[in-house]
Amino acid sequence: MHVLEPQAAIPSIQTMRQVVASSVSEQRFQVILLGTFAAIAVVLACLGIYGVLAFTISRRTSDIGRANGSRSPAGHDSDFNTCGGNGQFW
């Protein structure tokens, strides 16, 4: 440029790496922001699933406790004698 027109003013001199970096900086910021929100959404979804499972299991655990309390006396548990009363499962 200086050879063709020695009096011309050059506004800024940058390497090609700097030109590319400045041209994609906005897109890079948007992708990083979107990725951050996506990661937060995944974490919140996992926490929600964990909460629902924990709630369901805690409800069912109390149901199991009630079912155990309403069984027949020890030694007469008919739920475990499924094969003719001999106490073997197989």
C-alpha positions in Angstrom: 0.0 0.0 0.0 2.8 2.4 0.9 4.5 1.7 -2.4 1.4 2.6 -4.4 0.5 5.7 -2.5 3.1 7.0 0.0 0.8 9.8 1.3 -2.2 7.5 2.1 -3.1 7.1 5.7 -3.5 3.6 7.0 -6.2 3.6 9.7 -5.1 0.4 11.5 -2.7 -2.4 10.9 -3.8 -5.8 12.2 -2.7 -9.3 11.7 -5.1 -11.7 10.0 -5.6 -13.5 13.3 -6.8 -10.3 14.9 -9.1 -9.5 12.0 -10.7 -13.0 12.3 -10.9 -12.8 16.1 -12.7 -9.5 16.0 -15.1 -10.6 13.3 -16.3 -13.7 15.2 -16.2 -12.3 18.7 -20.0 -11.6 18.8 -20.9 -15.1 17.6 -18.4 -16.6 20.1 -20.1 -14.7 22.9 -23.6 -15.8 21.8 -22.5 -19.4 21.6 -20.9 -19.3 25.0 -24.0 -17.7 26.5 -26.3 -20.2 24.9 -24.1 -23.1 26.1 -24.1 -21.7 29.6 -27.9 -21.5 29.6 -28.1 -25.0 28.2 -25.9 -26.4 30.9 -28.0 -24.7 33.6 -31.1 -26.1 32.0 -29.7 -29.6 32.1 -28.7 -29.2 35.7 -32.1 -28.0 36.7 -33.8 -30.8 34.8 -31.6 -33.3 36.6 -32.5 -31.8 39.9 -36.2 -31.8 39.1 -36.0 -35.5 38.1 -34.1 -36.3 41.3 -36.7 -34.4 43.4 -39.6 -36.3 41.8 -37.9 -39.6 42.3 -37.0 -38.8 45.9 -40.5 -37.7 46.6 -42.0 -40.8 45.0 -39.6 -43.2 46.8 -40.3 -41.5 50.1 -44.0 -42.0 49.6 -43.6 -45.6 48.6 -41.3 -46.3 51.5 -44.0 -45.3 53.9 -46.4 -47.5 52.0 -44.1 -50.4 52.4 -43.8 -49.7 56.1 -47.6 -49.8 56.5 -47.8 -53.0 54.5 -45.2 -54.7 56.7 -47.1 -53.6 59.8 -50.3 -55.2 58.6 -48.8 -58.6 57.8 -49.6 -61.8 59.7 -47.6 -62.7 62.8 -44.1 -63.9 62.5 -43.8 -67.5 61.4 -47.1 -67.3 59.5 -46.1 -65.1 56.6 -47.9 -66.5 53.6 -46.3 -64.0 51.2 -43.0 -65.9 51.4 -44.4 -69.4 51.1 -45.1 -69.3 47.4 -44.0 -72.9 46.5 -46.3 -75.2 48.5 -45.4 -74.0 51.9 -41.9 -75.4 52.0 -40.2 -72.0 52.1 -38.2 -72.5 48.9 -38.5 -70.1 46.1 -37.1 -72.3 43.3 
